[in-house]
Amino acid sequence: DIQMTQSPSSLSASVGDRVTITCRASHGINNYLAWFQQKPGEAPKSLIYLASSLRSGVPSRFRGSGSGTDFSLTISSLQPEDFATYYCQQYSTYPHTFGGGTKVEI
Amino acid sequence: QVQLQQWGAGLLKPSETLSLTCAVSGGSLSVYYWTWIRQTPGKGLEWIGEITQTGVTNYNPSLKSRVTILVDRSRDEFSLRLTSTTAADTAVYYCARRHNPTRGLEYWGQGTPVSVS
């Protein structure tokens, strides 16, 4: 299986901060990398696919980047509704695997 | 508007079979890829398996011997069966839709908590 390693596992930030979360794959995944946001008690919500393509309706302050095995999600100016847990997922190779998550706290 | 509405038994005894159903509205089962995922506090998000628009299934090797994903096009539903459950199968289970091989998981069901005890 391809291992997905996210860092940090948690971070504290303030409204307006720029936040970057990284995700490293144990093997190349051809940019088949997605990012999800999850709030307590809710299903994950898709933000980014193909490493950098923004899902329709997702604010432009979310940006995905990277290639090969190293990827990142950047929130340019953190808003109150962005405090949540973020997950990366590779869907290049079965079984599709998720990172361990990054909790963004106030 | 695409909606995935899921349901199934939430409390099982060890060795029983987990059975969940996901009803799809706003999208054809013959066009997209249909996935099951589970989430536990300890292991995080775990991909269980997927059935493609042509009926081909792919399962997580860690669960493959116990998992079946089926599609019922007459009801616009797809389902998950997991046999011989143990406490380790206690999780919130989600159904989800993948648009095609490149676009990743786009829509998710609301989640069904399942406890095996």
Interface residues (C-beta under 8 A of the other chain):
Chain A: D1 Y32 A34 F36 E42 A43 P44 K45 S46 Y49 L50 S53 R55 Y87 Q89 Y91 Y94 P95 H96 T97 F98 G99 G100 G101
Chain B: G44 L45 E46 W47 G49 E50 N58 Y59 N60 P61 S62 Y94 R98 P101 T102 R103 G104 L105 E106 Y107 W108 G109 Q110 G111
